[in-house]
Amino acid sequence: MSTVLSAVAWPYANGPRHIGHVAGFGVPSDVFSRYMRMAGNDVLMVSGTDEHGTPILVEADSEGISARELADRNNRLIVEDLVALGLSYDLFTRTTTRNHYQVVQDMFVAVRDNGYMIEQTTNGAISPSTGRTLPDRYIEGTCPICGAGGARGDQCDNCGNQLDPTDLIDPVSRINGETPEFIETSHWFLDLPALAGELGRWLDEREATGLWRPNVIRFSQNILEDIKPRAMTRDIDWGIPVPGWEDQPNKRLYVWFDAVIGYLSASIEWARRSGDPEAWRRWWNDPETLAYYFMGKDNIVFHSQIWPAEMLAQNGKGDKGGEPGRFGELKLPTEVVSSEFLTMEGKKFSSSKRVVIYVRDMLERYQPDALRYFISAAGPENQDADFTWTDFISRTNNELVAGWGNLVNRTAAMIAKNVGEIPAAGELEEIDTALLDQIREGFTTVGGLIAAHRQRAAIAEIMRLVGEANAYVSRTEPFKMKAEEQRPRLLTVLHVLAQAVTDLNTMMAPFLPHSANAVEKALGGDRQIAPMPRIDEVEDLDGGPGYPIITGDYTEVPAWAHHPVGVGQKVVKPTGIFVKLDPTVAEEELARLEAEVSEG
């Protein structure tokens, strides 16, 4: 058994999340985590809402409420949506807890005391009309590196390079179109050049494993070529206070520094809530731990440079040396698992332009496993993918309903009609053993693909085996076995089908947890194939306001292996597992989208 950290990107709490977000960080991390638990590993899956930074302030100002009120509202929305999707977090928390504040400040002190924070005077942008600080992300201009328009003051999405607002050509404020003024201000900078050697050695080691997706490792190594100190404080009054600068309330730790530390602070909070405050160290101080970080490709830089650099600095592993801080020797990522982008009907998701499908709206109208299936089978795993309503309907109807759902329903219906319970098998024929052997081999094949983050190939293999089982029904024709002398053969075929469905359902469980439990019930079983997350209302451990968390008990998952079907389990006439969609749904949804865009 291995200890596995499943570190899932923190959704930003300036609004509800759309399906493009969960295609990048949500479903892939949950499929992997559920599989790794079934494979016998001790998994800790953590995340939370990222609640600091200027976008929260700007949105709160526009609504006439406080930043905390906005964060509270959106935190709850996001928590409810992720639970409805079935994401099995051990702890999903938030960055406004007092525990997180303390962990972040302790990390800052350790990094600073080891010499990897340097104080520098720099040019900060302000709005000429209001005098307020303009954050990097709210300044746009032409990228000085690739020449693309619309580059932000912190990063160019076109070439992926990190920027400063002063780097931009013809910078303007995204808020009101003004040309910003730049004034001198002091900040703490993370000394990335002093950590570049260790970062490079770590990335070379990761490349040598051959496990990282090529685009991720190449991008991560390329950004080392132009590495420079990065500001880790900001002139803003919404965020975590800077240790040593308590007399300057308008200076806070930058969300870049703060949010990635959430993986550690969430693990510590989980341990404290578990009754063993030091339990987190099993996932953070053990060099044998496997640590996987899940995100969309726009977050690679934070996970393959900023966060590893912070850990190395805390560990005292850069050019300046140093001693590990109170967190001990922190384990760097085993793999940064980055997905590409999901578009919608050929357009980039944009909440401001209303080109969006929010998770909540999707799940109010369609089954969560239908969305999970689409993301798993056709999502942006290693290249950009496009969500279209036509494709969503087609995959739901032709694959989930006509393929997997049909196999489950016809198997349960024939057993209910002819026997009423799972029958014992008689003598197996070659056609029977061929199907059962092929499906059992699927545990090795599918498991290996999931472990290698090739989920599209994994679910394609499961669906291929579903096709083999449906073909078995067509070849054996149990529905024609009506004579008494055919009954022994009928019972054997029905047993084989029940066994096939049981094993396939075990493989489906990480992908389709809601329906996995329904399939188990349809065959008369009572196992919890896919334990589901829940929302707990908790008090802040250190006296702050209470908040909702996502957690769950996932200890009783079945092993990732063949399980003999329960002979004698009562089976009644089934109801459909999946809902078939009318083709007119596409027209309705496109019309809804067009209306939303027009209003926007």
C-alpha positions in Angstrom: 0.0 0.0 0.0 1.2 3.5 -0.9 0.3 6.8 0.6 -1.1 9.0 -2.2 -1.7 12.7 -2.1 -4.4 13.8 -4.5 -4.0 17.6 -4.6 -6.8 19.2 -6.6 -6.6 22.8 -7.9 -8.5 25.3 -5.8 -11.5 26.8 -7.6 -11.6 30.6 -7.3 -14.5 31.9 -5.3 -15.5 34.9 -7.4 -18.4 33.0 -8.8 -19.9 29.5 -9.5 -17.8 27.1 -11.5 -18.6 26.0 -15.1 -18.1 22.6 -16.7 -14.8 23.6 -18.2 -13.4 24.0 -14.7 -14.5 20.6 -13.5 -13.3 19.0 -16.7 -9.8 20.2 -15.8 -9.5 19.7 -12.1 -12.6 17.9 -10.8 -13.6 14.7 -12.6 -10.0 13.6 -13.5 -8.8 13.9 -9.9 -11.9 12.1 -8.6 -11.6 9.2 -11.0 -7.9 8.8 -10.1 -8.5 9.1 -6.3 -11.4 6.6 -6.3 -9.3 4.1 -8.4 -6.3 4.5 -6.1 -8.4 3.8 -3.0 -9.9 0.7 -4.7 -6.3 -0.4 -5.6 -5.5 -0.5 -1.9 -3.7 2.8 -1.4 -4.1 5.3 1.4 -5.4 8.4 -0.4 -5.7 11.9 0.9 -7.7 14.1 -1.5 -7.7 17.8 -0.5 -8.7 21.2 -1.9 -10.9 24.1 -1.2 -12.0 27.5 -2.5 -9.4 30.1 -3.2 -10.8 33.3 -1.8 -8.2 36.1 -1.8 -7.1 38.5 -4.5 -8.5 41.4 -6.3 -11.2 39.7 -8.5 -13.0 39.0 -5.3 -12.8 42.6 -4.2 -13.9 43.9 -7.6 -16.9 41.6 -7.8 -17.8 42.4 -4.2 -17.6 46.1 -4.9 -19.8 45.8 -7.9 -22.5 44.0 -5.8 -22.2 46.4 -2.8 -21.2 43.6 -0.4 -18.0 42.8 1.5 -15.3 40.4 0.1 -16.1 38.0 2.9 -19.8 37.9 2.1 -19.1 37.2 -1.5 -16.6 34.5 -0.6 -19.1 32.9 1.8 -21.8 32.8 -0.8 -19.7 31.4 -3.6 -17.9 28.9 -1.3 -21.3 27.3 -0.5 -22.3 27.3 -4.1 -19.1 25.6 -5.2 -19.3 23.1 -2.3 -22.8 22.1 -3.2 -22.0 21.7 -6.8 -18.9 19.5 -6.3 -20.8 17.2 -3.9 -23.6 16.9 -6.4 -21.0 15.9 -9.0 -19.8 13.2 -6.6 -16.2 14.4 -6.0 -14.8 12.4 -3.1 -12.7 14.9 -1.2 -11.3 13.9 2.2 -11.4 17.6 2.9 -12.5 20.5 0.8 -12.0 23.6 2.8 -11.2 27.3 2.1 -8.3 29.8 2.3 -10.1 32.1 4.7 -9.7 29.7 7.7 -7.5 30.7 10.5 -5.6 27.4 10.1 -4.7 28.4 6.6 -3.6 31.9 7.6 -1.3 30.4 10.2 0.2 27.8 7.9 0.8 30.4 5.2 2.5 32.8 7.6 4.6 30.0 9.0 5.7 29.1 5.5 6.5 32.7 4.7 8.7 33.0 7.8 10.6 29.8 7.0 11.2 30.8 3.4 12.3 34.3 4.5 14.5 33.1 7.3 16.2 30.7 5.0 17.1 33.7 2.8 14.7 33.1 -0.2 12.6 36.2 0.3 14.3 39.4 -0.7 12.8 42.9 -0.1 12.8 45.1 -3.2 11.4 48.4 -4.3 9.3 48.1 -7.5 6.8 50.0 -9.5 3.2 49.4 -8.5 0.2 50.4 -10.7 -2.5 52.6 -9.4 -5.7 54.0 -11.0 -5.3 57.7 -11.7 -9.0 58.4 -11.0 -9.4 56.5 -7.8 -5.9 56.2 -6.4 -6.5 52.4 -5.7 -3.9 49.8 -6.5 -4.4 48.0 -9.7 -3.6 44.3 -9.4 -1.5 42.7 -12.1 -4.4 40.6 -13.5 -6.4 43.8 -14.0 -3.9 45.4 -16.4 -3.8 44.3 -20.0 -1.6 45.1 -22.9 0.5 43.6 -25.7 2.9 40.9 -24.6 6.5 42.0 -25.1 7.6 38.4 -25.7 5.2 37.0 -28.3 3.3 40.2 -29.4 -0.1 38.9 -28.5 -2.8 41.3 -27.5 -4.8 40.9 -24.3 -1.8 39.8 -22.2 -2.3 40.3 -18.4 0.1 42.0 -16.1 1.0 38.7 -14.5 1.0 36.3 -17.4 0.4 36.0 -21.1 -2.0 33.2 -21.8 -0.8 33.0 -25.4 2.8 32.1 -24.8 2.5 31.2 -21.1 5.3 33.5 -19.9 5.0 35.3 -16.5 5.0 39.1 -16.8 5.0 42.2 -14.8 2.6 45.1 -15.6 5.6 47.3 -16.5 6.6 44.7 -19.1 3.4 45.2 -21.1 3.2 47.4 -24.2 0.4 50.0 -24.0 -1.0 48.8 -20.7 -4.6 49.7 -19.7 -6.8 49.0 -16.8 -9.4 46.2 -17.4 -11.7 48.0 -14.9 -12.1 51.3 -16.6 -9.7 51.5 -19.6 -7.4 54.0 -18.0 -3.7 54.0 -18.5 -2.2 53.1 -15.1 0.3 55.2 -13.2 3.3 53.4 -11.7 4.6 54.4 -8.3 7.4 53.0 -6.1 6.4 50.5 -3.5 8.3 47.8 -1.4 7.5 44.1 -1.6 8.9 40.7 -0.7 10.1 38.7 -3.7 10.6 35.0 -3.8 14.2 34.5 -5.0 13.4 32.0 -7.8 16.9 32.3 -9.4 18.4 31.0 -6.1 16.1 28.0 -6.4 16.4 27.5 -10.2 19.2 24.9 -9.9 17.2 22.6 -7.6 14.0 23.2 -9.6 15.9 22.2 -12.8 17.3 19.0 -11.2 13.9 18.1 -9.9 12.3 18.6 -13.3 15.1 16.6 -15.0 14.4 13.8 -12.6 10.7 13.9 -13.3 11.4 13.9 -17.0 13.5 10.8 -16.7 10.6 8.9 -15.3 8.8 9.3 -18.6 5.5 9.7 -16.6 4.7 13.4 -17.1 2.7 14.5 -20.1 5.2 15.9 -22.6 3.5 19.3 -22.9 3.7 19.8 -19.1 7.3 18.8 -18.7 8.4 20.9 -21.7 6.5 24.0 -20.6 7.9 23.6 -17.0 11.5 23.3 -18.2 11.1 26.2 -20.7 9.9 28.7 -18.1 13.1 28.1 -16.1 15.1 29.8 -18.9 13.7 33.2 -18.0 13.4 32.8 -14.3 13.5 35.9 -12.1 12.4 36.9 -8.6 8.6 37.1 -8.2 6.7 39.5 -5.9 4.9 37.6 -3.2 3.2 40.5 -1.5 0.7 43.0 -2.8 -0.7 46.4 -1.9 -4.2 45.3 -1.1 -6.3 45.0 2.1 -8.0 41.6 1.4 -5.6 38.7 2.1 -3.3 37.3 4.6 -1.2 39.8 6.7 2.6 39.8 6.1 4.6 38.7 9.1 6.8 41.6 10.1 4.7 44.1 8.3 1.8 44.2 10.8 2.0 48.0 10.8 1.2 48.0 7.1 -2.4 46.7 6.9 -2.6 47.4 3.1 0.2 45.0 2.4 -0.9 41.3 2.2 0.6 38.1 0.9 -0.1 37.6 -2.8 -2.6 35.0 -3.7 0.1 33.3 -5.8 2.0 32.6 -2.5 -1.1 31.9 -0.5 -3.3 29.6 -2.5 -0.8 26.8 -3.4 0.0 26.4 0.3 -3.6 25.4 0.7 -2.7 21.8 -0.2 -0.6 21.7 2.9 -2.9 23.7 5.2 -5.9 21.5 4.1 -4.0 18.4 4.9 -3.1 19.8 8.4 -6.8 20.8 8.9 -7.9 17.3 7.9 -5.4 15.8 10.4 -6.6 18.1 13.2 -10.2 17.2 12.5 -9.4 13.5 12.4 -8.1 13.5 16.0 -4.5 13.0 15.1 -2.9 16.5 14.5 0.3 15.0 13.1 -1.3 12.6 10.6 -0.7 14.9 7.7 3.0 14.2 7.9 2.5 10.7 6.3 1.6 12.5 3.0 4.1 15.3 3.3 7.3 14.1 5.0 7.5 10.5 3.7 9.8 10.5 0.6 7.9 7.4 -0.7 4.6 9.2 -0.9 3.1 9.7 -4.4 1.9 13.3 -4.8 -0.3 14.1 -7.8 -1.5 17.7 -8.6 -4.6 18.1 -10.8 -5.4 21.3 -12.7 -6.0 23.0 -16.1 -3.1 24.0 -18.2 -3.3 27.7 -17.2 -2.2 26.7 -13.7 1.0 24.7 -14.6 3.3 27.5 -13.7 2.0 27.6 -10.1 2.5 23.9 -9.6 5.7 23.2 -11.5 7.6 26.3 -10.4 6.0 28.5 -7.7 4.8 25.8 -5.3 7.9 23.5 -5.7 10.1 26.6 -5.2 8.3 27.5 -2.0 8.7 23.9 -0.7 12.4 23.9 -1.6 12.9 27.2 0.1 11.1 26.0 3.2 13.2 22.8 3.1 16.5 24.9 2.8 17.4 23.2 -0.5 18.3 26.2 -2.7 21.6 27.9 -3.4 21.5 29.7 -0.1 21.0 26.5 2.0 19.0 26.7 5.2 17.2 24.4 7.5 13.7 22.9 7.1 10.9 24.9 8.8 8.4 23.5 11.2 6.8 21.5 8.4 9.9 19.3 8.0 11.2 18.1 4.6 8.2 18.6 2.3 7.6 16.1 -0.5 7.7 17.7 -4.0 5.1 16.7 -6.6 5.4 13.3 -8.2 3.5 14.5 -11.1 1.7 17.7 -12.3 -1.3 16.3 -14.1 -2.5 19.1 -16.3 -5.5 18.9 -18.6 -5.9 21.1 -21.7 -8.9 23.4 -22.2 -12.6 22.5 -22.8 -14.4 24.8 -25.2 -18.1 25.0 -25.8 -19.6 24.8 -29.2 -16.3 26.0 -30.6 -16.0 29.0 -28.3 -13.9 29.7 -25.2 -15.8 29.7 -21.9 -16.4 33.2 -20.7 -18.7 34.0 -17.7 -18.6 37.7 -18.5 -19.8 37.0 -22.1 -22.3 34.4 -20.9 -20.6 31.7 -23.0 -20.9 29.3 -20.2 -22.6 26.2 -18.7 -22.5 26.3 -15.0 -22.1 23.0 -13.1 -25.3 23.7 -11.1 -27.4 24.3 -14.2 -26.0 21.2 -15.9 -26.8 19.0 -12.9 -30.3 20.4 -12.5 -31.2 19.2 -16.0 -29.0 16.1 -16.6 -27.6 13.2 -14.6 -24.2 13.8 -13.0 -22.8 10.6 -14.4 -23.8 11.7 -17.9 -21.5 14.7 -17.5 -18.8 12.7 -15.8 -19.0 10.2 -18.7 -18.6 12.9 -21.3 -15.6 14.5 -19.5 -14.0 11.1 -19.1 -14.6 9.9 -22.6 -14.2 13.1 -24.6 -12.6 15.6 -22.2 -9.4 17.7 -22.6 -7.0 15.1 -21.3 -4.0 15.9 -23.5 -5.4 18.3 -26.1 -8.2 20.9 -26.2 -11.6 19.4 -26.5 -15.0 20.9 -27.5 -18.3 20.3 -25.7 -21.2 20.3 -28.0 -24.8 19.5 -27.1 -25.1 17.1 -30.1 -22.0 15.1 -28.9 -23.3 15.1 -25.3 -26.7 13.7 -26.4 -25.1 11.2 -28.7 -22.7 9.9 -26.1 -25.4 9.7 -23.5 -27.9 7.9 -25.7 -25.6 5.7 -27.9 -23.0 4.8 -25.3 -24.4 5.1 -21.8 -28.0 4.2 -22.5 -27.8 1.9 -25.5 -24.5 0.3 -24.4 -23.9 0.1 -20.6 -27.4 0.8 -19.5 -28.9 -1.7 -21.9 -26.6 -4.4 -20.7 -27.5 -3.8 -17.1 -31.2 -3.5 -17.8 -31.5 -6.6 -20.0 -29.4 -8.7 -17.6 -31.5 -7.7 -14.6 -34.8 -8.0 -16.5 -34.0 -11.5 -17.7 -33.0 -12.7 -14.3 -36.0 -11.1 -12.7 -38.4 -12.7 -15.2 -36.8 -16.2 -15.3 -35.4 -16.8 -11.9 -36.0 -13.8 -9.5 -32.5 -14.2 -8.1 -28.9 -14.6 -9.2 -28.6 -18.2 -10.4 -25.7 -20.5 -9.9 -23.7 -21.5 -13.0 -23.8 -24.9 -14.5 -21.0 -26.1 -16.7 -19.3 -23.2 -18.5 -18.8 -23.4 -22.2 -15.9 -21.8 -24.1 -18.0 -18.8 -25.0 -18.7 -18.2 -21.3 -15.1 -18.4 -20.1 -13.9 -16.3 -23.0 -16.1 -13.4 -21.9 -15.3 -13.7 -18.2 -11.6 -14.1 -18.8 -11.5 -11.0 -21.1 -13.4 -8.9 -18.5 -11.1 -10.1 -15.6 -8.1 -9.0 -17.7 -9.7 -5.6 -17.9 -8.8 -4.9 -14.3 -5.1 -4.9 -15.2 -5.5 -3.0 -18.4 -8.0 -0.4 -17.2 -6.2 0.1 -13.8 -2.9 0.7 -15.5 -4.4 3.3 -17.8 -6.1 5.2 -14.9 -2.8 5.1 -12.9 -1.0 6.6 -15.9 -3.7 9.3 -16.2 -5.0 8.0 -19.5 -8.7 8.0 -18.5 -10.1 8.4 -22.0 -8.4 5.2 -23.0 -9.4 3.5 -19.8 -13.1 4.2 -20.2 -12.9 3.3 -23.9 -11.6 -0.1 -22.9 -14.4 -0.6 -20.4 -16.9 0.3 -23.1 -15.2 -2.2 -25.4 -15.8 -4.9 -22.8 -19.4 -3.7 -22.5 -19.7 -4.3 -26.2 -18.3 -7.8 -25.8 -20.9 -8.6 -23.1 -23.7 -7.2 -25.3 -22.4 -9.3 -28.2 -22.4 -12.4 -25.9 -26.1 -11.8 -25.3 -26.7 -11.7 -29.1 -24.8 -14.9 -29.6 -26.2 -17.0 -26.8 -29.8 -15.7 -27.1 -31.0 -16.5 -23.6 -34.3 -14.8 -24.4 -35.1 -17.7 -26.7 -34.3 -20.4 -24.1 -37.9 -21.3 -23.2 -37.9 -25.1 -23.2 -37.4 -27.0 -19.9 -34.3 -28.8 -21.3 -32.7 -25.5 -22.0 -33.1 -24.2 -18.5 -29.7 -25.3 -17.2 -28.0 -23.5 -20.0 -30.3 -20.4 -19.5 -29.3 -20.2 -15.8 -25.6 -20.5 -16.7 -25.8 -17.7 -19.3 -27.7 -15.5 -16.8 -25.1 -16.2 -14.2 -22.3 -15.3 -16.6 -24.1 -12.0 -17.5 -24.5 -11.1 -13.8 -20.9 -11.8 -13.2 -19.9 -9.7 -16.2 -22.0 -6.8 -15.1 -20.7 -7.0 -11.6 -17.1 -6.9 -12.7 -17.7 -4.1 -15.3 -19.5 -2.1 -12.6 -16.5 -2.3 -10.4 -14.4 -0.9 -13.2 -17.0 1.8 -13.9 -17.2 2.9 -10.2 -14.4 5.6 -10.3 -16.0 7.1 -13.5 -19.7 6.8 -12.7 -20.1 6.6 -8.9 -23.8 7.5 -8.8 -24.8 4.8 -11.3 -22.4 2.2 -9.9 -24.4 2.1 -6.7 -27.6 1.9 -8.7 -26.3 -1.0 -10.8 -25.2 -2.9 -7.6 -28.8 -2.4 -6.3 -30.3 -3.6 -9.6 -28.6 -6.9 -9.2 -29.7 -7.3 -5.6 -26.5 -6.3 -3.9 -26.0 -4.1 -0.9 -22.4 -3.1 -1.2 -21.4 0.6 -1.3 -19.5 0.4 -4.6 -18.8 4.1 -4.7 -19.0 5.9 -1.3 -20.3 9.5 -1.8 -19.1 12.7 -0.3 -21.1 14.8 2.1 -21.3 18.4 3.4 -20.6 19.0 7.0 -21.2 22.3 8.7 -18.1 22.9 10.9 -16.7 25.5 13.3 -13.4 27.1 12.5 -10.7 25.2 14.5 -9.2 28.4 15.8 -12.2 30.5 16.5 -13.1 32.0 13.2 -16.6 31.9 11.5 -18.0 28.4 10.7 -18.2 27.1 7.1 -19.2 24.0 5.1 -16.7 21.4 4.2 -16.8 18.4 1.9 -15.7 15.2 3.4 -16.6 11.5 3.5 -15.8 8.0 4.6 -14.3 6.1 1.7 -12.7 3.2 3.7 -15.2 0.5 2.6 -14.6 0.6 -1.1 -14.4 -2.8 -2.9 -11.0 -3.9 -4.0 -10.0 -3.3 -7.6 -10.5 -6.9 -8.6 -12.9 -9.6 -9.6 -15.6 -10.2 -7.0 -17.8 -13.4 -7.4 -21.4 -12.4 -7.9 -23.7 -13.1 -5.0 -25.7 -16.2 -6.0 -29.1 -16.0 -4.5 -29.3 -12.2 -4.5 -33.0 -11.2 -5.2 -33.5 -9.4 -8.4 -36.6 -7.5 -9.4 -37.7 -5.9 -12.6 -35.3 -2.9 -13.1 -35.9 0.7 -13.8 -33.6 2.5 -16.3 -30.2 3.5 -14.9 -29.6 6.3 -17.4 -32.1 8.8 -18.9 -32.3 8.9 -22.7 -32.2 12.4 -24.0 -34.5 13.8 -26.7 -32.5 15.1 -29.7 -34.4 18.4 -29.4 -32.4 19.1 -26.2 -29.6 20.4 -28.4 -31.9 23.0 -30.0 -33.2 24.0 -26.6 -29.8 24.4 -25.1 -28.4 26.3 -28.0 -31.3 28.6 -28.0 -30.8 29.2 -24.2 -27.1 29.9 -24.8 -27.9 32.4 -27.6 -30.4 34.2 -25.4 -27.8 34.4 -22.6 -25.1 35.7 -24.9 -27.6 38.3 -26.2 -28.4 39.5 -22.7 -24.7 39.6 -21.9 
